[in-house]
């Protein structure tokens, strides 16, 4: 069968985002998406963007009316106490991961130009070239998290020094 006879393939990215989102939530963790804020169609408060990237908390407690669609991710969230509408094209999502453990998936950039007709061709090309999305561990990321309270920093990496005593993370407040 020739390549021209094959039906067009849709992008697998929205399906993977929803699957990883469900997995993170089912394990009681907080889902974060890392977004290329410079991509066309991204609507986020400009003050939340750092170096062209924004990290968004998409948990049910941090968002309202969350919609994980095939083309767009839409929700309402609070940024510095002000409710805002957020819109992220699925193609602009660079990764999805849990805040607590950093586990998730990184996506390859689309390999097609804006002139090309279908972004789904990029994912098919990625798979045929073996450049499929991969799992990853946490790396330090500047975080502008949309949530109801102040953003929480990523947990520090555990110390590998066996002689260093572990300190408690709780503090007494009077």
C-alpha positions as CSV (number, residue, x, y, z in Angstrom):
1,X,0.0,0.0,0.0
2,X,1.4,3.4,-0.9
3,X,1.8,6.3,1.5
4,X,-0.8,8.3,-0.4
5,X,-3.4,5.7,0.2
6,X,-3.1,5.8,4.0
7,X,-5.6,7.9,5.9
8,X,-4.2,10.9,7.8
9,X,-3.1,10.2,11.3
10,X,-4.2,12.5,14.1
11,X,-1.7,13.7,16.8
12,X,-1.3,11.4,19.7
13,X,-0.2,14.2,22.0
14,X,-3.7,15.1,23.4
15,X,-4.4,11.4,24.2
16,X,-1.0,11.1,26.0
17,X,-1.6,14.3,28.0
18,X,-5.0,13.0,29.2
19,X,-3.6,9.6,30.0
20,X,-0.6,11.0,32.0
21,X,-3.0,13.5,33.7
22,X,-5.3,10.7,34.8
23,X,-2.3,8.6,36.1
24,X,-1.0,11.6,38.1
25,X,-4.4,12.3,39.6
26,X,-5.1,8.7,40.3
27,X,-1.9,8.5,42.3
28,X,-2.9,11.6,44.5
29,X,-0.3,13.9,42.9
30,X,-0.5,17.4,41.4
31,X,-0.4,17.5,37.5
32,X,1.7,20.3,36.0
33,X,2.1,21.2,32.3
34,X,5.1,23.0,31.0
35,X,4.1,25.2,28.1
36,X,6.0,27.2,25.4
37,X,4.4,30.6,26.1
38,X,5.7,31.9,22.8
39,X,3.6,29.4,20.7
40,X,0.7,30.9,18.8
41,X,-2.6,30.7,20.6
42,X,-1.2,30.5,24.1
43,X,-3.2,32.8,26.4
44,X,-1.7,33.1,29.9
45,X,-1.0,36.1,32.1
46,X,2.3,37.6,31.0
47,X,3.6,37.9,34.5
48,X,3.6,34.1,34.9
49,X,5.9,33.6,31.9
50,X,9.6,33.0,32.7
51,X,12.1,32.7,29.8
52,X,9.3,32.0,27.4
53,X,8.0,29.0,29.5
54,X,5.1,28.8,31.9
55,X,4.4,25.9,34.3
56,X,0.7,25.5,35.1
57,X,-0.9,23.5,37.8
58,X,-3.9,21.8,36.2
59,X,-5.2,20.0,39.2
60,X,-9.0,20.1,39.9
61,X,-8.4,22.2,43.0
62,X,-6.4,24.8,41.1
63,X,-8.6,25.1,38.0
64,X,-12.2,25.7,37.1
65,X,-13.9,24.3,34.1
66,X,-10.8,22.3,33.0
67,X,-11.2,21.0,29.4
68,X,-8.4,18.7,28.0
69,X,-9.4,18.8,24.4
70,X,-7.8,17.4,21.3
71,X,-6.7,20.9,20.1
72,X,-6.8,23.1,23.2
73,X,-6.5,22.9,26.9
74,X,-8.8,25.5,28.6
75,X,-9.5,26.4,32.2
76,X,-9.9,29.2,34.6
77,X,-7.3,29.7,37.3
78,X,-6.2,32.3,39.9
79,X,-3.0,34.2,39.3
80,X,-2.0,36.4,42.2
81,X,-5.6,36.1,43.5
82,X,-7.2,37.2,40.2
83,X,-9.2,34.6,38.3
84,X,-8.1,34.4,34.6
85,X,-9.0,32.3,31.6
86,X,-6.2,30.2,30.3
87,X,-5.9,28.7,26.8
88,X,-3.1,26.5,25.7
89,X,-2.9,24.8,22.3
90,X,-2.0,21.1,22.8
91,X,1.0,21.6,20.4
92,X,2.4,24.1,22.8
93,X,2.6,21.6,25.7
94,X,6.2,20.7,26.1
95,X,5.7,18.3,29.1
96,X,3.3,17.0,31.7
97,X,4.6,15.9,35.1
98,X,3.7,15.5,38.7
99,X,4.8,18.3,41.1
100,X,5.7,15.9,43.9
101,X,7.9,13.4,42.1
102,X,8.6,15.0,38.7
103,X,7.4,11.9,36.9
104,X,5.7,12.5,33.6
105,X,6.4,12.8,29.9
106,X,8.3,15.2,27.7
107,X,7.1,15.8,24.1
108,X,9.3,16.4,21.1
109,X,8.7,19.7,19.3
110,X,6.5,19.4,16.2
111,X,8.6,18.7,13.1
112,X,6.3,20.4,10.7
113,X,6.2,24.0,9.6
114,X,3.3,26.3,10.1
115,X,2.6,26.0,6.3
116,X,1.9,22.3,6.6
117,X,-1.6,21.2,6.8
118,X,-1.7,18.8,9.7
119,X,0.2,18.7,13.0
120,X,-0.7,15.0,13.3
121,X,1.9,14.3,10.6
122,X,4.5,15.4,13.0
123,X,3.6,12.8,15.6
124,X,3.5,10.1,13.0
125,X,7.0,11.2,11.8
126,X,8.3,11.2,15.4
127,X,7.1,7.7,15.9
128,X,8.6,6.5,12.7
129,X,11.9,8.1,13.6
130,X,11.9,6.7,17.1
131,X,11.6,10.1,18.7
132,X,8.5,9.3,20.6
133,X,7.8,11.1,23.9
134,X,9.8,9.8,26.8
135,X,9.4,9.6,30.6
136,X,11.6,11.9,32.6
137,X,12.6,12.7,36.2
138,X,12.3,16.1,37.9
139,X,14.7,18.9,36.9
140,X,14.8,22.3,38.4
141,X,12.3,24.5,36.5
142,X,11.3,28.1,37.2
143,X,7.7,27.8,38.2
144,X,4.8,30.1,37.7
145,X,2.0,27.9,39.0
146,X,-1.6,28.9,38.7
147,X,-3.5,27.9,41.8
148,X,-5.7,29.1,44.6
149,X,-2.9,29.9,47.0
150,X,0.7,31.0,46.6
151,X,2.8,28.7,44.4
152,X,4.8,26.0,46.1
153,X,8.5,25.4,45.1
154,X,9.6,22.1,43.7
155,X,10.9,19.8,46.5
156,X,14.7,19.8,46.8
157,X,16.6,16.8,45.4
158,X,17.5,14.3,48.2
159,X,21.0,14.5,49.5
160,X,23.3,11.7,48.5
161,X,25.7,12.4,51.4
162,X,25.2,9.6,54.0
163,X,27.0,11.6,56.7
164,X,24.6,14.6,56.4
165,X,21.8,14.3,59.0
166,X,18.2,14.6,57.6
167,X,16.4,17.7,58.9
168,X,12.7,17.8,59.6
169,X,10.5,20.0,57.3
170,X,8.0,21.0,59.9
171,X,8.3,24.1,62.0
172,X,6.6,25.2,65.2
173,X,4.3,28.2,64.8
174,X,3.0,29.9,68.0
